[in-house]
């Protein structure tokens, strides 16, 4: 516990801007005291995951908060509401500006944490778990840079791959880091992910369940590296990121190749699998944790979401409260029950929205659960798990690639995931089914799946596609490229 506290204190002080990188010499002493054995590196990795789980990132804003407010999933009509300005893409107002600045700083904090780990990990080179520690740290560094690239970098479809993007930090430095172009950042991502994949070649998740605990021997200290690999930066998460980076680059062939590698292996191992339609409504399976390739666990998740979403029996409305309410009628009519691809049998429509009676507003119940169901109970532990990368996304990446090269295979994958969501009527590959029509169906399936996940905004950006809301929002660079914090531009000029 002492080492974990040191890790959090020491690693938490680092940020992205040069002015925040003037670390006191005593921090080096903390580093040297902590990072001496595997337990110290376990604690340091725990610090990275904890940072990712903060409210600024996947504890709220990168999930169901700020990022989701950008795609019109909620009705935000009250000008005093926290997300009113972000709902309107008015990024220069205080509230969205603060959230955007904090997202930038927190991701770079995570990157600095991983770079500290990587700068010292040679000390345990002879430890049997050295590859896991190094592989996870490199993978987490790549993941954070990828999120920054997607949010703050260019829309490659619109601005091109040579446009300026973000600084890619591969070491803890105390001077400005030149901004990379999107092409340069992607090349560094590919390098990091290739190395991480090699290091994680023997990841226990490839031969065990995603929620397995392999701490078998009581005489050995507990090793967090081999417990619940499905919520860590594991081998499958690395391959998924390789697929996602290739897709962001516009290389659908390689995106499909990596996705297919993952799908093929998981069909055999079943360590991560698609949900059965009958499972989705049961306790613990509402958000389909068996499909999570990379996730974050928080014992406070129930408390966190209760400050954002009103309970099912609450009568308060969006115009008079700080809560977020789904744009249910529009989503039901225009998406889930679309005449082209929709069905009222969709398990997501049935399980993720609730209205006890017509005098109550519709709620997004996807994240709500009885908080007396504790994470210490193995049956309820999945309730506290928050997806970051899911298997559904991998199937859709593969399908997008097949849309032009093998339309029948694209439709097969599309219908497969629809069937798991209790949509039993398959979409047919008709003579007028163009590549673009198939891609539109894939995109709408992604929209149904990712309500409240914070994922869709960057998908609209990748495709430079108008944002589907009650009033369509046209694709614009000033909407899709989040503004880089002024402090970063001051202390780290792009030129």
N, C-alpha and C positions, 0 to 999 in steps of 0.2 A: 504493500500500500504506500509506503514511504516513497518508493521509486516512481510509482504512478503519479503521486502528487508532484514530485520533482519534474516529471515529464510534462505534466500539464502546465506548471508554472513556467518552466524553461522554454517550452515550445510555443506557448501561447503568446509570448511577447513579440513574436516575429510577424512582420507584415510585408506587403509588396513594395511600398514606396521607399525610396532611399532614406528618407528622414526617419522611417520606422526601422531601418536596418542598422542603426547605430546602437548595436547591442552592447551592453556593459560587459567588461571582461569577466565578471562573476558568472555570467551565463555559460561561458566556456568551461568553468569549473563544474557547473551543474552537468554539462554535457559529458565531461570526462568521468564524472562520478556515476552517471546513469548508464551510459552506453559501454558497459564492460562485459556483459554476459547476455545470454539469450533473454533472460527475464527483463533486463533493461530495454532491449529492443522490442519485446512484446509490449511493454508499457508505452514505449514511444509510438508504436503503431496504433495502440489504443487511443493515444492522443490525436492521431490523424482522423480516425473514425469518429471520435468525439467532436472534432471540429466540423466534419462533414454533417454531423447530426444537429448542429446548432440551429436556432430559429432562422438565422440569416440564410442558411443553405437548406439542407433537406429536412430540417425540423419544421420548416414552414414555407419560406419564400421561394425556394427552388422547386417546391412541390405544389401544394394546394393554395398557396398564398399569391405572392406577386406574379410569378410566371403564369399561373392559371388565369389571373385577372386579365392578362393580355389577349386571351383568345375568346373572350365573350361567353365563357361557361356560366358566369354568374350575372345576376342583375345588380348593378351597382349604380343606383340613381341618386343617392344622397351625396351632395357635394362635400359633406363633412366626413364621409366614410374614408377610412385609411387607404382603400384601393381605388377611390374615385378617379384620381389623376392618372394612375397607371392604366386603368380601364380605358381612359381616353388618350393614352400614349403621350401624356404631357410630362415628359421625363424631367423637365427643369424645375418642377415644383419640389418643395422641400421633401415631402414624404417619399415619392419615387426616387428622387435623387439620393436620398439617404440609403434606401434599400439597394440601389444599384451600386453605389460606392462600397457598401458593406459586402455585397456579393463578390466584387472584385478583390477586396482586401482579404476576405476569408479564404477564397480559393488560393490566393498567393500565400497565405499563412500555411495552408495545407501543403503547398509545394515546398515551402521552406522547411516544414517539418520533415517531409520525405527526403529532402536534400541533406539535412542533418543526419538522418538515419544512414543514407547512402555514403556519406562522407566518413562514417565511422564503422560501417558494417564489416569491414575487413578484419576487425578485432575478433570476430567469431567465425572466421573463414573455415575453421575445422569443426565447427558445430554441425551436427547432422541436419539441422533445420536452417542452415545458412541460406540455401537457395530459396526457401519459402519467404524468409525475411526480406531478402534482396528483391525477389520477384514481386512480392506484394508492394514494396515501397516504390519500385519503378512503375508498376501498374497504376498505383494511386497517383503518382506524379503525372503520368500520361492522362489519366482520367480527368484530373483537375484542369490541365492545360486544354484538353478537348472541350470541356464545358466553357471555358473562357473564350476559346476560339469561336464556338458556336454563338455565344452571346455578344461578344464585343468585336469579333472579326467581321470580315465582309461577307455579304451574300455572294458566294462564288458564281451563282447563276446570273447575277446582275453586274457585279463589279469585277469579276475575274479573279483567278487564283493568285495573281501577283500583287494584289492590293495589300496594303499594310494591315497587320492583324494585331498581334500581342507580343510581349516579351516571353520568350521560352527560357525558363531558368533551369539549368542543369546542375547548379551548385549554389551554395549560400555565398553571395557576394555583397560587398558593401559599397558598390558603385552602380551607376545606371546600367541597365541591360537594354541593348538595342532592340527595337521592335522588329519582329520577324514578319515577313509576308505570310500570307496563308499557305503558300506553297512550301516555304521554309519550315513553318510550324508543323505542317502535315508530315514533312520528311522526318522531322525530329520525333513526332508521335509514332510514326511507323518504326523508327529505329528503337525507341523505348519499348514498344509493344512486342517487337520481335525478340528483343533480349529477355523481357519478362516471360514470354511464352516458353522460351528455352529453359529458363530457370524453374518454371512451374510445371515442367514436363511430367514430373512424378507427383503432382498435387494429389493428396488423398481423396479429393472430391471425385477423381476419375474412377475410383473403385469403391466408393462408399456413398451413402446417402448424404444429401446436402445438409442435413441437420444432425449428422453423426458426431459423437464425442469419442475421440480415440485415446483419451487419457485413461489407459487401462491399468496402470501400475501405481499403486498407492505410495510406493516408496520414492516415486519421482515427483518433483514439483509440478503443479498444474501448468499445462502448456496451452495457451489460448490459440496458438496457431493451428491446432488440430481439433478444435471444437467448433462445430456449426460453420463449416467452410462456406455454406451458401450465403452467409452474410459478410463474407470477406472478399477481397480482390483476388479471386481464385483463377485457375487455368481457364475455365469456361468464360469468365468475365473478360479475360484478356482476348480470347478469340472473338467474343462478341464485339469488343471495342475495335479490333482489327476490321471487322465487317462494317461497323458504324463509321469509322474514320474513312474507309474506302468509299462508302456511300456519300459522305459529306464532300469528299473530293470530287465526286461525280463519276467515279470508277465503279459502275454497277456490276461489272463482270467480276472483279475481285471481291466486292461486297457480297455478291451471291456465292462466290467460292468459299469464303470464310463462313458464311451463314450455313451453307450446305455441310461443311465439315462438322460444324457444331450440331446441327440437326441429326446427322447420320450417327455421330457418336452417342448422343443422348438417347436415341432410339434403342441403343444397346445397353447402356449403363442404367438408364432410368433414374439416375441420381437427381435429375431435374426433368420434369415432364409436364405436358399439357394437362390441365384440369379436366375432370369429367364434368359434364353439364349437371349431373346430379349432386356434385360436391359443393357448388358455388354458394348455395343457400345455407349451408351448415356452419355452425359456430367455428371460427378460426379460418375458414376458407373463403370468406367473402371477397377478399382481394387476391385469391389464388396464389398463396405463398409457394406452393409446390412448383410454380413456374419461375420463381425468382432466381436469376443467375447471379445478380449482385444486389444486396439489400443492406439496409441499416436497421439496427435494433435499438429501440429506446423504451425503457421501462416507464417513461413519462409520456408516451405517445397519446394515450387516452386523455390525459390532462391537457396536452398541447392542442389537440384538435377540438376540445370542448370550448376553447376560447375563440375558435374560428367558425365552427358550425354549430347551429342551434340544435338542441336535442329534439328528438322526434315529436315529443308532445308539447314543444314550445309554441306559443301563439304569436310571438313577436315577429315582425316583418322586416324586410330588408331596408325599408325607408326610415325605420326608427331604431335601428340597432347596429352594433359593430359586426354582426355576423354576416357570413356570405351565404347567399341562397342561389340555387341553380336556376338557370333560365329554362325551367323544366318544360313548359308547354312548347316552346320553340324547339328544344332538343328532341322532344318526343315526336313532334310532327315532322320536323325537317331532317332528322337524323335517324333515330332509333326505329321509327315507323315509316321510313321513306318508302314510297311506292316502288322504287327501283330495287332496293336491297334490304329493306327493314322488316322487322317482325316484332309484334308485341310479346312474343314468346322469348325474346332476348333476355337471358338471365341477368344481364347487367342492368337492364331497365327495371326488372323486378326487384333486384337486390340492392341497388345503389341509390335509389330514390324512395322517399317515404312521405306520405301525407295521411295521418291518422283519420282525419275527416276534412270535409271541404272548407271548414272554417279555419283550418290551419294552413300555412303556406307549405309548399313542397320543400323538402330538405334533401341535401346530398348526404345520405347516411353511409356512404362507402367506408368512412373512417370511424364512424361512431360505434362504440361497443360498451358493454357493461363493465365498468372499471373494477367491479368486485372480482372479476375473472383475472387472476393474477398471472404474471409471466412465469412464476415459479411452477405453475401447472403446465406440463408439457402439452396438454390439449389446447391451452389458451395462448401459449407463447407466440404462435404465428400472428395473433392480433396486434402484437407490438412490433411487427416487422414491416418496414416500409420499402417497397420496391424501388430500385434505381434502374436496373436493366432486367427485362423479362423475356421469356422465351417467345411470347407472342410477337414481340418486335423482330426477333430473328427470323421467324417465319415470314413476316411481311417484307423484310429486306430481301430475302430469297425470292419471294413472289414478285417484287418489283423488278428484279433482274430478269426473271423468266417472262415477264410481260411481253417482251419483244422477241426473245430467243425461243421460248417454249410456252406459248399462251395456255396450253392445256395444263402444264405443270403449275403455272401461276394460279389458275383457277382451282386446281386440286388443293394447293396450300391455303388459298383463301377460304374454300369451303370447309377444310379441315378445322380451321380455327373458329369459323362460324358455328360448326356443329358442336364444338366444345362449349359454346355459349348458348346452347339450346335453340339455335336456329337450324331447323331440320330441312328447310327447303333450300336446295343447292342452287347456286347461280349457274346458269348455262352458258357455255361458250358458243354463242350464236355467230352467224356469218357477218353480222355488222359490229362485232365486238372488236374494236380497234385497240391498239396498244394503250392509247391514252384513256380509253374507257376502262380498261382493266386497272390501270394505275389509279384512276379516280375511285374505283371500288375499293382498292387497297387502302387508299388514303382515308376514305370514309370509315372503313373498318378500324383503322388506327384511331380515328376520332372517337369512335364508340368506346374503345378500350381505355383510352387515356384521359377520360374525364377526371379532373382533380389530381393529375399526375405531374403537371408542369412540363410535359414533354412536347406538346403540340406546337408551341410558338416557334421553336427552332426548326420543326419540320416545315411549317409554312415558309420560314426563311430559306431553308435549303432549296425548296422548289420555287421560291419567289412567287408564291401563290396568294391570291386574295384570301383574307381571313374570314371564315364563315361565321357570321354573327347575324343577329336580327337585321342589322344594316351592314351589308357587306363592306369590309375595309380593304381598300386596294393596297396591293403590295408596294411598299416604299422603303428605300434604304434608311431614311430617317426614323422609321418605325422599327425596322428589323435590326439595325446596328445600335445596341445600347451605348450610350455615351461613356467614354473612358473618363474616370474621375479626374477632376481638375488637378488635384495634388499629384497624381501620377504624371500628368503632362508637364507640371511645373518642375518636378524633381527628376523626371526621366524623359526628356524631350525625345520625340520620335525621330528627329533628323540627326 
